[in-house]
Amino acid sequence: MRIEDARRQEVRAAVDEPPESEVDEAHSMDVPTLISGLYAAAHGRTTWHAPLGDLAAYLDLWLVQVGTVDTRNGALLFTGYGGPGATPEASLDYVRFYNTIDPRIPAILAMPTDDWMLSDRHHDAAFVRNSRFHQEFLIPHGGGAMAGAKVLEVDGMQFMLAMVRSHNAPPLDPLKLPFMNQLKHHLGEAFRNMLHLRSTHAELDMAKELLGPFDHPMMLVDETRGLWHRNAAALKVLAQGDIFKEQAGLLMCRRKEDNEALTQALHAMTRTPAAGSAAPARQVLRLQGADSAPCLAFVSAMRPEQTMGAFGRAVRALIVLHDPARRRAALDPFIVAECLHLTPAEARVAVQVADGANAKEIARRSGAALPTVRTQIQRVMEKAGVSRQSDLVLRLLNLPASVAWH
């Protein structure tokens, strides 16, 4: 026996890798690399798309999915995909419309942690024919039989793994179950490490320094809703629990509807966009407090290549809260910038325009050149969607009540 063959057998024995005869040679790759990719995604060093896609190719799957569910209300808090079925359209459709009627989730949640939910055994042909989830979403997008399991349960949160075959493809081979169990074990450990890493915040010293001085509640969240940082103002909000609370290291909204809106926003911020398109940089959510009063949540994408890695090595979302009911003596440049997508310099000019200053006065106060200030005012008007300065003043004085809700 060649040394290379002996080493491959040792690796397969260590991780319960299926024999080569059970895996398409065209999709073969190093199993320890596959598993290390799951740990890298859980640690925030890469997105889930790449390692889950590698796993889908290795096992000849249409889709591999991980997700987190709140067991108290069944709300989907996070989901990550990889494989041919992980198109932007299918991913967004699932998060927006179909996760709430996915019959596989309650079936997985009802299974023991050491077992698998096999959809071909739990959902017969008649069930599939009458299932909106299957007929409107899964089958049209190309999905078929699935094997799913719980990998970790922490403080009312269920972390799940699902492996989906293509439509009309045979179900997963039961001979692969030992390997799937090994993957489930490693994924559970990866999620445990992820929760511990968030609690230490080892890589975010710079973010703490940047966000700490603000009196607006600010939170740094990843695609799984994991809280990586909360400034002092945000800690007070979380302690009150009127709008947000922290549970097992995850950011939770008080209302289910707000949870769904936040899930969609985070998904849009962190997903890989389709070719030729760009993921949104910012969204504004209108959340509701315990007293039914609205609260604005500005959700902005923090991409490492644009922030010099100050907010971590993976894409994260900065959430800034603002309570419109709390009137200030003057407009807040920070909130004006968030509402209208202005630069800090444009926001400072906008606030002075709202206070009645003209371009010459603003230039004199700031020391900037008059043409520069006039250009900034014009840019503010364009971003505010107005053509007259009087309309700009009116728009600014009605912020953030006039923000278009998403």
DAQUIFEN-V988328 format. One record per pair of residues at least 12 apart in sequence whose C-alpha atoms are under 8 Angstrom apart, sorted by the first residue. I is the first residue (numbers start at 1). J is the second residue. If there is no record, write none. Layout:
BEGIN
i=[I I]
j=[J J]
END
This chain:
BEGIN
i=[11 11 12 15 15 15 15 16 16 16 17 17 18 18 18 23 23 23 24 24 24 27 27 27 27 28 29 34 34 34 35 35 37 37 38 38 38 38 38 39 39 42 42 42 42 43 43 43 43 44 44 44 45 45 46 46 47 48 48 48 49 49 49 49 49 50 51 52 52 52 52 52 53 53 53 53 54 54 55 55 56 56 56 57 60 61 61 61 61 61 62 62 62 62 62 62 62 62 62 63 63 63 63 63 63 63 63 63 63 63 64 64 64 64 64 64 64 65 65 65 65 65 65 65 66 66 66 66 66 66 66 67 67 67 67 67 68 68 68 68 68 69 69 69 69 70 70 70 71 71 71 71 72 74 75 75 75 75 76 76 76 76 77 77 77 77 77 78 78 78 78 78 79 85 85 85 87 88 88 88 88 90 90 92 92 92 93 94 95 95 95 96 98 98 101 101 102 103 104 104 107 108 108 108 108 109 109 109 111 111 112 113 113 113 113 115 116 116 116 117 117 117 117 118 118 118 118 119 119 119 120 120 120 139 142 142 143 143 143 143 144 144 144 144 144 144 145 145 145 145 145 145 145 145 146 146 146 146 146 146 147 147 147 147 148 148 148 148 149 149 149 151 151 151 151 152 152 154 155 155 157 159 159 161 195 195 195 198 198 198 198 199 199 201 201 203 204 204 204 204 204 206 206 207 207 207 208 208 211 212 212 214 214 215 215 216 216 216 216 216 217 217 217 217 217 217 217 217 217 217 218 218 218 218 218 218 218 218 219 219 219 219 219 220 220 220 220 220 221 221 221 221 221 222 222 222 222 223 223 223 223 223 223 224 225 225 225 225 225 226 226 226 227 227 227 241 242 242 242 243 243 243 243 243 254 254 255 258 258 261 262 265 265 266 266 268 269 269 269 269 269 270 270 270 270 280 281 281 282 282 282 282 283 283 283 283 284 284 284 284 284 284 284 284 284 285 285 285 285 285 286 286 293 294 294 295 295 295 295 296 296 296 296 297 297 297 297 298 298 298 298 298 298 299 299 299 299 300 300 300 301 301 301 301 302 302 302 302 303 303 322 324 324 331 331 332 333 333 333 333 334 335 336 336 336 336 336 339 339 339 340 340 340 341 342 342 345 346 346 346 346 347 349 349 349 349 350 350 350 351 353 354 354 354 354 354 359 359 359]
j=[31 32 31 31 32 179 182 178 179 182 31 179 175 176 179 58 59 60 58 59 60 57 58 59 60 58 58 51 54 55 183 186 50 51 51 52 186 187 190 187 190 190 191 193 194 190 193 194 197 312 313 314 313 314 313 314 314 80 81 82 80 81 82 83 272 82 82 64 65 81 82 83 81 82 83 84 82 83 82 83 82 83 163 83 165 83 163 164 165 166 83 84 85 142 143 163 164 165 166 81 82 83 84 85 86 143 163 164 165 166 81 82 83 161 162 163 164 79 80 81 82 161 162 163 79 80 81 159 160 161 162 79 80 159 160 161 157 158 159 160 224 157 158 159 160 156 157 158 109 156 157 158 156 100 100 256 259 260 99 100 260 263 224 225 259 260 263 223 224 225 263 267 224 141 142 143 274 271 272 273 274 137 141 264 267 268 137 137 263 264 267 264 133 137 132 133 133 133 119 148 122 148 149 150 160 149 150 158 149 150 150 149 150 151 152 149 147 148 149 146 147 148 149 145 146 147 148 145 146 147 145 146 171 167 166 167 164 165 166 167 164 165 166 167 168 169 164 165 166 167 169 170 171 172 162 163 164 165 171 172 162 163 164 172 160 161 162 163 161 162 184 184 185 187 188 188 191 248 247 248 248 188 191 184 226 248 249 226 227 228 249 228 249 228 229 312 228 229 310 311 312 310 311 229 310 311 229 231 231 231 232 231 233 232 233 233 234 320 321 322 230 231 232 233 234 235 237 320 321 322 230 231 233 234 318 319 320 321 231 234 318 319 320 311 316 317 318 319 251 316 317 318 319 266 315 316 317 266 267 270 315 316 317 250 250 251 252 263 266 249 250 251 249 250 251 254 254 289 290 255 287 288 289 290 289 290 288 287 288 285 285 283 299 299 317 280 281 282 300 301 317 301 315 316 317 301 300 301 298 299 300 301 298 299 300 406 296 297 298 299 339 403 404 405 406 297 298 299 405 406 405 406 325 323 324 321 322 323 324 321 322 323 324 319 320 321 322 318 319 320 321 338 339 317 318 319 320 317 318 319 315 316 317 318 315 316 317 318 315 316 335 400 401 351 397 351 347 348 350 351 347 400 350 351 396 399 400 399 400 403 380 383 384 383 380 383 376 376 377 379 380 380 362 373 376 377 377 380 396 396 393 392 393 394 396 397 373 374 377]
END
